[in-house]
Amino acid sequence: MTALLSSLVERDRATLMHPLLPEDRTDRTVLVSGNGVRVRDADGRSYLDASAVLGLMQVGHGRTELAEAAAAQMRSLACFHTWGTITNDKAVELATRLVSLAPDGLDRVFFTSGGAEGNEIALRMARFFHHRQGHTDRTWLLSRHSAYHGIGYGSGSVSGSPVYQAGFGPVVPDVALLTPPHPYQRELFGGDDPTDFCVRELEKTIDQLGAHRIAAMIGEPVMGGYGAVVPPADYWPRIAEVLRRNGILLIFDEVVTAFGRTGRWFGAEHFGVVPDILVTAKGITSGYVPHGAVLVSSPVADVISSGNGFPIGYTYTGHPTACAVALANLDIIERERLLDNAVEVGAHLGAGLRTLLDLPAVGDVRQLGMMLAVQLVSDKDVRTDLPPGSTLRVADALREDAGIIVRTNPHSLIVAPPLILDQATADELVVGLRSVLSRLGTDGVVR
């Protein structure tokens, strides 16, 4: 370890608070540069970024076009708000661009700085929409177990994992969690068809709470943090029909799935469903600056913006530099046909990862576009997870032994590379995963 790296690690340990850092870990991987699908640490070692940071680096690392777009905008108008009657040219251009790309019916845009902020706004919009129409009892929010929608108090309350709520209470009230449509976890449905089960459960929940008390249901079209869980094709159409019939708004959390991750501009396009509110972030700028956009249907936008307008805004709503970077990012995605690449190379990578199913600890492989997951199990017959902490140890081994960075949840390795990935690098990724997973026992130990 060089003196500089040693100093960086020491100062990191002394000053920087990391999310999800076990107290017994003193090591650090200090990244200093990136190019394409790879990043480099302070020791000069290269890693294949198979996580696209956190599923957001659509166009790859080191894109000078985005740096130049930011610099040019900073020289003209670096920052201003969009409160009241004030606006800026880049916010107008980006809103127009997003509406042109979005599913028909999503005609209005509210800018944020990220996904959790976007979901906070979406939940507020849903409750406010009903309140403005005199339906003040419509406060309940429906979500799913194991869902992830952010760590704000509202977004964290509809995130279906206790880790985001334990010790942080009281959380936002009036939230009900439903069963996620995870076909691989067949024990969730008691032998029934997953969609039939989930629709009956939704209808029962509506009957119990009363449709007149429910504001909205929020869900990812494809569940990202849960492990690229693609629902059955009829799940969202049937869920949406029940919600519409009961006057309940549908919010799609597309923080991960938007802007090409699934091979379409928006994940909603795979299911033929247009939500009332659609939340985006991450890939809108490929992470080069924080930004997000909430797309809203005109019927909802007209109600919540009537009178003195929607009463909520952020300091950085419509930030011109973020909007300029987003426009340049969308240009790259279009010019380089990255949606097509996500479909073609994603399918190639998915086929490669499915060859890992011959390994004892690999139970399932899921793929839609460039959104993939490898589910690890201790017993394939009963589909039980590996012991707690196993996926984190596998990720450590992948980084140290194979130079591959992936994201994990308790049962899966989440593989979501930049959309610029080529087939040769996809093959390299499969080889690297096999080199580690072939040494993984069903006890969760990499030997």
Backbone torsions as a table, in degrees:
resi	resn	phi	psi	omega
1	MET	NA	129.6	179.4
2	THR	-71.7	164.6	179.1
3	ALA	-63.0	-38.7	179.2
4	LEU	-64.2	-46.3	-179.8
5	LEU	-63.8	-42.5	178.7
6	SER	-58.7	-40.6	179.3
7	SER	-66.2	-41.8	179.4
8	LEU	-62.9	-44.0	-179.6
9	VAL	-64.2	-43.6	-179.1
10	GLU	-62.5	-44.8	-179.9
11	ARG	-69.6	-33.7	175.8
12	ASP	-60.6	-49.0	-178.8
13	ARG	-62.1	-31.7	-175.6
14	ALA	-81.2	-26.7	-169.0
15	THR	-126.4	-25.7	-168.0
16	LEU	-101.0	125.9	176.0
17	MET	-89.2	121.0	-179.4
18	HIS	-101.5	136.9	169.3
19	PRO	-65.4	142.6	169.9
20	LEU	56.8	41.8	179.0
21	LEU	-105.0	112.4	176.5
22	PRO	-59.9	142.0	-174.6
23	GLU	-68.1	-16.8	-179.9
24	ASP	-89.7	2.2	-178.8
25	ARG	-97.9	119.4	177.0
26	THR	-110.2	-9.5	179.6
27	ASP	-75.2	157.7	175.9
28	ARG	-142.7	144.6	168.4
29	THR	-104.7	108.2	-173.8
30	VAL	-95.6	104.2	-179.1
31	LEU	-85.9	141.3	-176.1
32	VAL	-128.5	-16.6	-178.6
33	SER	-159.2	165.1	177.6
34	GLY	-153.3	150.0	177.4
35	ASN	-152.5	123.5	179.8
36	GLY	65.4	-121.1	-179.2
37	VAL	-100.0	11.7	-176.3
38	ARG	-124.9	151.6	173.5
39	VAL	-126.5	160.4	-175.7
40	ARG	-129.6	141.6	179.2
41	ASP	-96.7	177.9	-174.4
42	ALA	-68.3	-14.8	175.0
43	ASP	-90.0	-2.5	178.9
44	GLY	91.0	4.3	179.8
45	ARG	-80.5	138.1	-179.8
46	SER	-97.3	143.1	177.9
47	TYR	-128.0	142.4	171.8
48	LEU	-82.3	117.9	-178.2
49	ASP	-83.5	87.2	179.5
50	ALA	-85.2	8.5	178.8
51	SER	-110.7	-7.2	-172.7
52	ALA	48.2	46.5	-174.3
53	VAL	69.3	-82.1	171.5
54	LEU	-139.0	50.3	179.3
55	GLY	74.2	31.3	-174.7
56	LEU	-128.7	-16.1	-171.8
57	MET	-84.3	70.4	-173.3
58	GLN	-60.4	-45.5	-170.4
59	VAL	-96.4	2.6	177.7
60	GLY	90.7	166.2	-178.2
61	HIS	-79.1	154.2	170.0
62	GLY	74.4	27.6	-179.7
63	ARG	-80.9	106.8	-177.9
64	THR	-65.2	-25.9	179.6
65	GLU	-59.5	-36.6	-178.6
66	LEU	-75.7	-37.1	175.0
67	ALA	-62.8	-41.1	-179.8
68	GLU	-68.6	-37.1	177.5
69	ALA	-63.6	-41.7	178.1
70	ALA	-64.5	-45.3	-178.3
71	ALA	-63.2	-43.0	-179.4
72	ALA	-62.5	-42.4	-179.5
73	GLN	-68.7	-37.5	178.7
74	MET	-63.7	-30.4	178.7
75	ARG	-74.1	-23.2	-178.3
76	SER	-99.4	-60.4	176.2
77	LEU	-147.1	97.5	-173.4
78	ALA	-68.6	-41.5	-171.2
79	CYS	-154.4	139.3	165.8
80	PHE	-164.4	160.5	-179.5
81	HIS	-89.2	172.4	176.3
82	THR	-124.2	34.3	178.8
83	TRP	-76.2	149.1	175.7
84	GLY	59.2	-128.6	-176.2
85	THR	-93.2	0.6	-177.8
86	ILE	-85.6	138.0	176.7
87	THR	-145.4	-176.0	174.5
88	ASN	-146.9	159.0	-171.7
89	ASP	-62.8	-39.3	-176.8
90	LYS	-69.8	-36.0	176.8
91	ALA	-64.6	-41.5	178.5
92	VAL	-64.5	-44.4	-179.5
93	GLU	-62.7	-42.6	-177.9
94	LEU	-70.2	-41.4	178.5
95	ALA	-60.0	-42.6	178.8
96	THR	-63.2	-41.7	-179.9
97	ARG	-63.9	-44.4	-177.9
98	LEU	-64.6	-41.9	178.6
99	VAL	-62.4	-36.0	179.4
100	SER	-68.7	-27.4	-179.2
101	LEU	-89.7	-25.0	-171.1
102	ALA	-73.6	158.7	171.7
103	PRO	-54.4	144.7	-179.2
104	ASP	-55.4	133.4	178.2
105	GLY	110.0	-17.8	176.0
106	LEU	-96.6	96.1	-165.4
107	ASP	-111.6	-5.9	-175.5
108	ARG	-129.3	153.9	-172.9
109	VAL	-133.5	134.5	172.6
110	PHE	-122.8	122.8	-175.3
111	PHE	-90.3	144.7	176.8
112	THR	-132.2	-171.0	177.1
113	SER	-109.6	3.8	-179.5
114	GLY	172.0	179.6	-172.7
115	GLY	-68.9	-46.5	-179.8
116	ALA	-61.4	-42.4	176.0
117	GLU	-59.0	-42.9	-179.2
118	GLY	-62.2	-42.3	178.8
119	ASN	-69.8	-34.9	173.6
120	GLU	-58.2	-45.8	-179.7
121	ILE	-64.7	-42.9	-179.1
122	ALA	-60.6	-42.6	179.4
123	LEU	-65.9	-40.3	176.7
124	ARG	-63.4	-43.9	179.9
125	MET	-59.3	-42.1	-177.8
126	ALA	-63.4	-48.6	179.5
127	ARG	-65.8	-40.5	-177.4
128	PHE	-66.9	-35.7	178.2
129	PHE	-57.2	-47.5	179.9
130	HIS	-71.3	-39.5	-179.9
131	HIS	-59.9	-44.0	-178.5
132	ARG	-62.2	-23.5	-179.6
133	GLN	-97.6	8.0	177.5
134	GLY	88.1	4.1	-179.7
135	HIS	-94.7	67.3	-170.6
136	THR	-71.7	-13.7	177.7
137	ASP	-81.7	-11.2	-177.6
138	ARG	-81.4	83.1	-179.3
139	THR	-118.3	-16.7	-175.2
140	TRP	-70.3	143.4	179.1
141	LEU	-121.9	132.0	178.4
142	LEU	-103.6	136.9	176.5
143	SER	-141.7	-165.2	179.7
144	ARG	-126.5	148.2	170.2
145	HIS	-57.3	142.7	178.2
146	SER	71.0	4.7	175.4
147	ALA	-73.1	153.8	173.2
148	TYR	-128.9	122.6	-178.9
149	HIS	-128.9	12.4	179.0
150	GLY	118.5	179.6	-174.1
151	ILE	-124.8	18.7	167.1
152	GLY	-70.8	175.5	-178.3
153	TYR	-70.5	-36.1	174.6
154	GLY	-75.8	-52.0	-178.6
155	SER	-63.8	-35.6	177.8
156	GLY	-69.9	-29.7	179.8
157	SER	-72.4	-27.4	177.0
158	VAL	-96.9	2.6	171.4
159	SER	-82.1	125.8	-166.9
160	GLY	-88.8	41.0	175.9
161	SER	-130.9	132.5	-177.6
162	PRO	-59.5	-23.6	-176.1
163	VAL	-61.8	-26.5	-178.7
164	TYR	-86.7	-2.7	-175.9
165	GLN	-125.4	-30.8	-176.6
166	ALA	-62.2	122.5	179.7
167	GLY	86.8	-5.1	-178.1
168	PHE	-110.6	4.9	-174.0
169	GLY	-73.7	170.3	-0.6
170	PRO	-73.3	142.1	178.9
171	VAL	-91.1	178.7	-179.7
172	VAL	-64.0	129.6	-176.9
173	PRO	-79.2	176.6	174.5
174	ASP	63.8	52.9	176.3
175	VAL	-126.6	130.4	176.1
176	ALA	-121.9	134.3	-177.1
177	LEU	-106.3	135.8	-178.5
178	LEU	-110.5	172.0	-179.4
179	THR	-75.1	131.5	177.9
180	PRO	-75.2	147.2	-177.9
181	PRO	-83.5	72.7	-175.4
182	HIS	-105.6	91.9	-174.2
183	PRO	-56.7	-30.9	-178.6
184	TYR	-66.6	-34.3	-179.5
185	GLN	-87.9	68.6	-171.0
186	ARG	-63.5	-20.6	-179.7
187	GLU	-66.4	-18.7	178.9
188	LEU	-64.6	-25.7	-169.0
189	PHE	-110.7	4.6	176.6
190	GLY	56.7	34.9	179.3
191	GLY	85.2	-2.8	-179.5
192	ASP	-85.4	166.1	171.7
193	ASP	-64.0	131.5	-176.0
194	PRO	-56.1	-45.0	-178.5
195	THR	-67.2	-44.2	177.9
196	ASP	-56.4	-45.7	-179.7
197	PHE	-60.4	-49.1	-175.0
198	CYS	-66.8	-36.8	178.6
199	VAL	-67.7	-44.5	178.0
200	ARG	-61.3	-41.6	179.8
201	GLU	-63.0	-42.1	178.7
202	LEU	-62.4	-46.9	-179.7
203	GLU	-62.4	-39.7	178.0
204	LYS	-64.5	-41.7	179.2
205	THR	-63.3	-42.0	177.8
206	ILE	-62.7	-41.8	178.2
207	ASP	-63.0	-40.8	-177.5
208	GLN	-69.2	-44.5	-177.3
209	LEU	-81.9	-32.0	-173.2
210	GLY	95.3	121.5	-179.1
211	ALA	-57.3	-31.8	-177.6
212	HIS	-69.3	-5.6	-179.7
213	ARG	-110.4	-0.6	-174.1
214	ILE	-107.1	126.5	-179.0
215	ALA	-85.9	-48.7	-170.6
216	ALA	-162.1	161.9	166.9
217	MET	-117.9	135.2	178.7
218	ILE	-114.9	139.2	177.7
219	GLY	-164.5	150.3	171.2
220	GLU	-79.4	135.6	175.2
221	PRO	-54.9	-43.4	171.8
222	VAL	-125.9	125.8	-173.3
223	MET	-76.3	113.6	-174.1
224	GLY	-78.8	-61.6	-177.6
225	GLY	-63.8	-23.8	177.9
226	TYR	-76.0	-13.8	175.8
227	GLY	115.6	51.7	177.6
228	ALA	48.8	50.1	-177.3
229	VAL	-84.0	108.9	179.3
230	VAL	-91.3	120.0	-178.0
231	PRO	-74.0	163.5	172.4
232	PRO	-56.1	150.8	-174.1
233	ALA	-58.4	-29.5	-177.0
234	ASP	-91.9	-0.8	-174.5
235	TYR	-63.6	-59.1	-174.8
236	TRP	-67.2	-40.6	176.1
237	PRO	-57.8	-41.2	-178.5
238	ARG	-74.0	-38.6	176.2
239	ILE	-62.8	-46.0	-178.7
240	ALA	-60.6	-37.8	-179.6
241	GLU	-63.9	-42.4	178.6
242	VAL	-63.0	-43.5	-179.5
243	LEU	-63.0	-47.4	-179.2
244	ARG	-59.6	-42.9	-178.3
245	ARG	-60.9	-26.2	-177.2
246	ASN	-106.8	10.0	176.5
247	GLY	70.3	24.0	-178.4
248	ILE	-99.9	130.3	-179.7
249	LEU	-72.3	150.5	175.6
250	LEU	-111.6	123.1	176.2
251	ILE	-109.4	123.0	172.2
252	PHE	-97.9	122.0	172.7
253	ASP	-87.1	100.5	179.7
254	GLU	-110.3	32.6	177.3
255	VAL	-57.4	-39.9	178.5
256	VAL	-91.7	-42.0	-166.4
257	THR	-82.0	-14.2	-177.2
258	ALA	-79.4	163.6	172.7
259	PHE	64.9	42.3	167.6
260	GLY	97.7	-7.4	-175.8
261	ARG	-59.0	-37.0	-179.5
262	THR	-97.2	6.3	-177.4
263	GLY	92.7	-1.2	173.3
264	ARG	-126.4	164.3	176.6
265	TRP	-60.7	-37.9	-179.5
266	PHE	-136.2	141.2	-179.9
267	GLY	-61.7	-28.2	179.6
268	ALA	-55.9	-29.6	-176.2
269	GLU	-63.4	-24.5	179.7
270	HIS	-70.7	-20.3	-170.6
271	PHE	-116.8	-1.3	177.7
272	GLY	66.2	27.9	-178.6
273	VAL	-120.9	132.0	175.4
274	VAL	-108.4	115.7	-179.8
275	PRO	-74.8	171.5	174.8
276	ASP	-78.8	-32.9	-179.8
277	ILE	-138.5	136.9	-178.7
278	LEU	-131.8	122.7	-174.7
279	VAL	-102.1	131.0	177.4
280	THR	-129.7	162.5	172.5
281	ALA	-170.3	-135.8	174.9
282	LYS	36.3	-91.9	-172.6
283	GLY	-68.1	-6.4	-179.1
284	ILE	-62.8	-30.8	175.2
285	THR	-123.2	7.9	-171.1
286	SER	54.2	27.0	175.2
287	GLY	78.5	3.7	-177.0
288	TYR	-68.0	-31.5	167.0
289	VAL	-141.5	152.4	178.1
290	PRO	-67.1	133.2	178.9
291	HIS	-165.9	158.3	176.2
292	GLY	-161.9	163.4	179.2
293	ALA	-145.1	134.6	175.0
294	VAL	-105.9	120.7	179.5
295	LEU	-97.4	134.0	-169.7
296	VAL	-131.1	139.9	176.0
297	SER	-70.7	151.2	-178.9
298	SER	-58.6	-42.1	179.4
299	PRO	-58.6	-38.2	178.2
300	VAL	-73.9	-46.1	-177.6
301	ALA	-61.3	-39.6	-178.5
302	ASP	-63.7	-37.8	-179.0
303	VAL	-71.8	-48.6	-174.3
304	ILE	-74.7	-16.5	-179.5
305	SER	-101.4	2.9	-178.4
306	SER	-70.9	164.4	179.7
307	GLY	68.8	-119.8	-179.9
308	ASN	-90.9	14.1	175.8
309	GLY	86.7	170.3	177.3
310	PHE	-64.2	124.2	-168.6
311	PRO	-82.5	8.7	-175.1
312	ILE	-116.6	136.2	175.1
313	GLY	-155.9	153.6	177.4
314	TYR	-103.5	157.7	175.6
315	THR	-54.3	-39.1	-173.0
316	TYR	-101.2	15.9	178.0
317	THR	-62.8	117.4	-178.7
318	GLY	78.2	25.6	-178.6
319	HIS	-53.9	118.8	-172.9
320	PRO	-62.0	-35.5	178.9
321	THR	-68.6	-42.4	177.3
322	ALA	-62.4	-40.7	179.2
323	CYS	-65.1	-38.6	178.8
324	ALA	-64.4	-41.9	178.3
325	VAL	-65.8	-40.8	178.4
326	ALA	-60.8	-43.1	178.7
327	LEU	-61.2	-44.0	178.8
328	ALA	-65.8	-36.8	178.6
329	ASN	-64.5	-45.3	178.1
330	LEU	-63.2	-35.3	175.7
331	ASP	-58.9	-45.0	-179.7
332	ILE	-63.9	-45.6	-179.2
333	ILE	-58.1	-41.7	179.5
334	GLU	-72.3	-48.3	-175.0
335	ARG	-62.6	-39.6	-176.6
336	GLU	-93.7	7.9	175.4
337	ARG	52.2	48.6	-174.5
338	LEU	-73.8	-21.5	173.4
339	LEU	-65.4	-43.4	177.0
340	ASP	-63.3	-39.5	-179.9
341	ASN	-66.1	-37.1	177.8
342	ALA	-61.7	-37.3	179.0
343	VAL	-69.9	-50.4	-172.7
344	GLU	-72.1	-52.3	-178.6
345	VAL	-73.7	-32.1	175.3
346	GLY	-60.0	-43.0	178.3
347	ALA	-64.9	-39.9	178.0
348	HIS	-63.1	-44.9	179.1
349	LEU	-65.1	-40.8	178.3
350	GLY	-60.6	-42.1	178.0
351	ALA	-63.0	-39.2	178.0
352	GLY	-65.1	-43.5	-179.9
353	LEU	-66.3	-31.3	178.9
354	ARG	-67.1	-19.2	173.9
355	THR	-66.6	-18.2	179.2
356	LEU	-75.5	-8.3	179.9
357	LEU	-65.5	-11.1	175.6
358	ASP	-78.2	-7.5	-179.9
359	LEU	-85.7	142.7	-174.5
360	PRO	-58.2	-33.9	-173.6
361	ALA	-94.1	0.3	179.6
362	VAL	-99.7	114.1	-175.8
363	GLY	-98.5	-31.4	-175.2
364	ASP	-157.1	151.6	173.0
365	VAL	-130.8	129.3	179.9
366	ARG	-122.3	145.6	-176.6
367	GLN	-155.7	132.0	167.4
368	LEU	-143.8	113.2	-173.8
369	GLY	62.7	-131.4	178.8
370	MET	-103.1	39.6	179.2
371	MET	-125.0	108.0	-171.6
372	LEU	-136.3	160.4	174.7
373	ALA	-151.7	146.3	174.7
374	VAL	-114.7	114.1	-178.5
375	GLN	-88.9	129.9	-177.5
376	LEU	-103.8	139.3	-174.9
377	VAL	-136.4	158.3	172.6
378	SER	-96.0	-20.2	179.9
379	ASP	-148.8	112.6	-177.2
380	LYS	-66.6	-33.5	-175.8
381	ASP	-65.5	-43.2	-179.0
382	VAL	-103.6	0.8	172.9
383	ARG	58.1	45.5	179.5
384	THR	-89.5	146.5	-179.7
385	ASP	-70.1	159.3	169.4
386	LEU	-67.2	164.8	177.7
387	PRO	-56.8	152.8	-179.4
388	PRO	-53.1	140.1	179.2
389	GLY	86.2	-6.5	-175.5
390	SER	-64.9	-43.2	-176.3
391	THR	-65.7	-34.5	176.7
392	LEU	-65.2	-40.4	178.9
393	ARG	-67.3	-36.1	176.5
394	VAL	-64.7	-42.8	179.0
395	ALA	-61.8	-39.9	176.2
396	ASP	-60.9	-44.2	-180.0
397	ALA	-65.0	-38.8	177.5
398	LEU	-62.6	-42.1	-179.7
399	ARG	-68.3	-44.3	-175.3
400	GLU	-77.7	-40.7	-173.0
401	ASP	-92.6	-31.0	-174.8
402	ALA	-118.4	-4.3	179.9
403	GLY	65.8	37.6	-178.1
404	ILE	-124.3	131.2	177.5
405	ILE	-106.8	121.7	174.8
406	VAL	-125.7	166.3	173.0
407	ARG	-101.3	156.1	-179.1
408	THR	-132.3	160.7	159.4
409	ASN	-129.8	-177.1	-174.2
410	PRO	-61.1	-18.1	-177.2
411	HIS	-127.1	-2.4	-173.3
412	SER	-142.0	154.8	164.3
413	LEU	-96.3	122.3	-178.7
414	ILE	-95.4	120.1	-176.4
415	VAL	-113.6	112.3	-177.3
416	ALA	-144.4	74.1	-175.3
417	PRO	-69.8	167.1	170.2
418	PRO	-53.6	149.3	-176.2
419	LEU	-69.4	-8.3	178.5
420	ILE	-85.6	0.0	-178.9
421	LEU	-52.1	138.2	175.3
422	ASP	-106.2	170.5	-173.8
423	GLN	-65.2	-37.2	-179.3
424	ALA	-62.8	-41.5	179.8
425	THR	-72.7	-32.1	174.0
426	ALA	-61.1	-41.9	177.7
427	ASP	-63.5	-39.4	177.2
428	GLU	-61.1	-39.7	179.2
429	LEU	-63.9	-42.9	178.8
430	VAL	-63.2	-43.5	179.0
431	VAL	-60.4	-44.0	179.8
432	GLY	-63.1	-42.3	178.2
433	LEU	-64.1	-42.1	179.0
434	ARG	-62.9	-37.4	-177.4
435	SER	-61.4	-29.5	179.1
436	VAL	-93.9	-46.5	-175.5
437	LEU	-68.0	-23.8	175.4
438	SER	-68.8	-17.1	178.2
439	ARG	-100.9	3.5	-178.1
440	LEU	-91.2	122.0	177.3
441	GLY	-87.1	164.1	179.0
442	THR	-72.3	0.1	172.0
443	ASP	-91.3	0.3	177.6
444	GLY	85.8	10.4	-178.9
445	VAL	-103.8	130.1	173.6
446	VAL	-89.7	120.6	-174.5
447	ARG	-102.6	NA	NA
